[in-house]
Amino acid sequence: MSVSNYKKPNIKTNFSNTPTWLYLLVAVALYAFGAVSFFSFINRFISDPENDTILNQLSEAFQILVPLSLDFLPLLIVFIVVFLVLTLILAYMILWIMSKVAKQVTIFVSVLFPVLMMTIGVLMIGGGILMPEDQIGTSMMGMFIAGFGFLLLAFVIWKFRVIQRSGKFVEFSAQLVLDEKAVLAMPLLLGLYSIVTGFFMLFGFLEIYSLFEVTNAMGEAELSYPGLILAIIFEYFYLIVYLGVYYSLSAGVISYASDWYRGLDPDLGSAMKDVRQVFPVILKFAFAMASVKIIMQIFTGATRGQTTSSRGRGNAGAAIGGLIFAALAAIMISILGAIWMFLNYFTLVSIVQNKKGLSDSIKDSAKTTWGALVDVLVGETGFGLTTLIFAIVNALLWLGVGFSLGVAATGDIIYGTVFAVMFVFLGSLPYNVVTMPMKVAFRTFIYSYAKDSIEGFKKPSKLPAELRNEFKTLSRKDVKRRGMRDPAEYF
């Protein structure tokens, strides 16, 4: 099928609006409580006589700093303008480079990493042979590292086509951001929203602490049990609200990436329609993910408390038993959390593309992730390593720009170094802005490819023919032949 003849499926949905109304009510209540807590804190702080000295000092500092800040205002404006211009230039440069050579970088890093492991292992083995009395442990460790590196290199050679495909998807992710600037609204809006949410959460927690503060037997201030329960509930609902916004913004990027991958011309209206259609399902997904996160957090806190109480008894056996219990519990919690994340690797993408309910989307995610397991593992690793390499390149670029500007402005190498460090920190912000939607788009491309491989590539895509023609049908028959069970069968 040619790209020009392909039309986006018009899937009708009829989900209940109850999750949306509940979400809005909870969000309004939380932010109202945060606002009241903020004004309550300010009022308590100003009216407390003990804070008069601090308030006077702040007033004096304000009177001194305002005239000074006005003197430096032109320089600050010039600095902001220069930084914004450099941000646009360097961010575009990094994206353009990634869109052209990310596949080659992914392959290079995938080969280099096991080769480095083998080299380090061989050097450690050599040290053990030369000094067997002192280095026998190092030699054994070197054999393990070298062996693991060899196995990893064999895997890279065996799955070279998958690594190529992963690198191409990284290029696609960068090209999507270059072609569709609207996807950059996701990290920008999320950043502003995170600041606002963190602000209200902080004062909400302070208000809860002030209302339920008690003194324990050691004379230390702490939250009472009712206050602790209320704080956990407060955090839980805020997490639901935050994830609802995060997943909604991500869903918009998924819509853009899905249309772009099929050769269509995505636009904001189509993306917003997709998000609106599945918004109730997205909220259910946010509720499920927040519930799992808060449960894991509670269990982790309980195991730490058990360890602390065991140590406080002064019994060595109890302390060791508490440590072992905490370690085993932490391992179990981590395993369960990893399984949950594995099952939901493609859930949000499935929700947006298929527009089905949450349970069906989780089943589809589990089945697709299991069928495309190698693509998922190699893709995640390749994307992480590749973006790390480009993060280093981005830091070096900003290091050079900051040092050059510092030396040019002051003529002092020390100030150049200060400017270099400051620009590296500031320069990481725009890089994170452009790579955040890339991560979402990358996962969308893997999902779309996995679905295409099941259907025999009947739909058009931007994937080159040489990477499209070689595939294995991910059918249930193939999965059973490998002696594995489809995870969807357990639902």
Stockholm file with secondary structure:
# STOCKHOLM 1.0

chainA/1-491         MSVSNYKKPNIKTNFSNTPTWLYLLVAVALYAFGAVSFFSFINRFISDPENDTILNQLSEAFQILVPLSLDFLPLLIVFIVVFLVLTLILAYMILWIMSKVAKQVTIFVSVLFPVLMMTIGVLMIGGGILMPEDQIGTSMMGMFIAGFGFLLLAFVIWKFRVIQRSGKFVEFSAQLVLDEKAVLAMPLLLGLYSIVTGFFMLFGFLEIYSLFEVTNAMGEAELSYPGLILAIIFEYFYLIVYLGVYYSLSAGVISYASDWYRGLDPDLGSAMKDVRQVFPVILKFAFAMASVKIIMQIFTGATRGQTTSSRGRGNAGAAIGGLIFAALAAIMISILGAIWMFLNYFTLVSIVQNKKGLSDSIKDSAKTTWGALVDVLVGETGFGLTTLIFAIVNALLWLGVGFSLGVAATGDIIYGTVFAVMFVFLGSLPYNVVTMPMKVAFRTFIYSYAKDSIEGFKKPSKLPAELRNEFKTLSRKDVKRRGMRDPAEYF
#=GR chainA/1-491 SS CCGGGCCCCCCCCCCCSHHHHHHHHHHHHHHHHHHHHHHHHHHHHHHCGGGHHHHHHHHHHHHHHHHHHHHHHHHHHHHHHHHHHHHHHHHHHHHHHHHHHHHHHHHHHHHHHHHHHHHHHHHHHHHHHHCHHHHHHHHHHHHHHHHHHHHHHHHHHHTHHHHHHHHHHHHHHHHHHHHCGGGGHHHHHHHHHHHHHHHHHHHHHHHHHHHSEEECTTSCEEECHHHHHHHHHHHHHHHHHHHHHHHHHHHHHHHHHHHHHTTCCCCHHHHHHHHHHHHHHHHHHHHHHHHHHHHHHHHHHHHHHHHHHHHHTTCHHHHHHHHHHHHHHHHHHHHHHHHHHHHTTTHHHHHHHHCCCHHHHHHHHHHHHHHTHHHHHHHHHHHHHHHHHHHHHHHHHHHHHHHHHHHHHHSCHHHHHHHHHHHHHHHHHHHHHHHHHHHHHHHHHHHHHHHHHHHTSCSCCSSCHHHHSSCCCCCHHHHHHTTCCCGGGGC
#=GC SS_cons         CCGGGCCCCCCCCCCCSHHHHHHHHHHHHHHHHHHHHHHHHHHHHHHCGGGHHHHHHHHHHHHHHHHHHHHHHHHHHHHHHHHHHHHHHHHHHHHHHHHHHHHHHHHHHHHHHHHHHHHHHHHHHHHHHHCHHHHHHHHHHHHHHHHHHHHHHHHHHHTHHHHHHHHHHHHHHHHHHHHCGGGGHHHHHHHHHHHHHHHHHHHHHHHHHHHSEEECTTSCEEECHHHHHHHHHHHHHHHHHHHHHHHHHHHHHHHHHHHHHTTCCCCHHHHHHHHHHHHHHHHHHHHHHHHHHHHHHHHHHHHHHHHHHHHHTTCHHHHHHHHHHHHHHHHHHHHHHHHHHHHTTTHHHHHHHHCCCHHHHHHHHHHHHHHTHHHHHHHHHHHHHHHHHHHHHHHHHHHHHHHHHHHHHHSCHHHHHHHHHHHHHHHHHHHHHHHHHHHHHHHHHHHHHHHHHHHTSCSCCSSCHHHHSSCCCCCHHHHHHTTCCCGGGGC
//
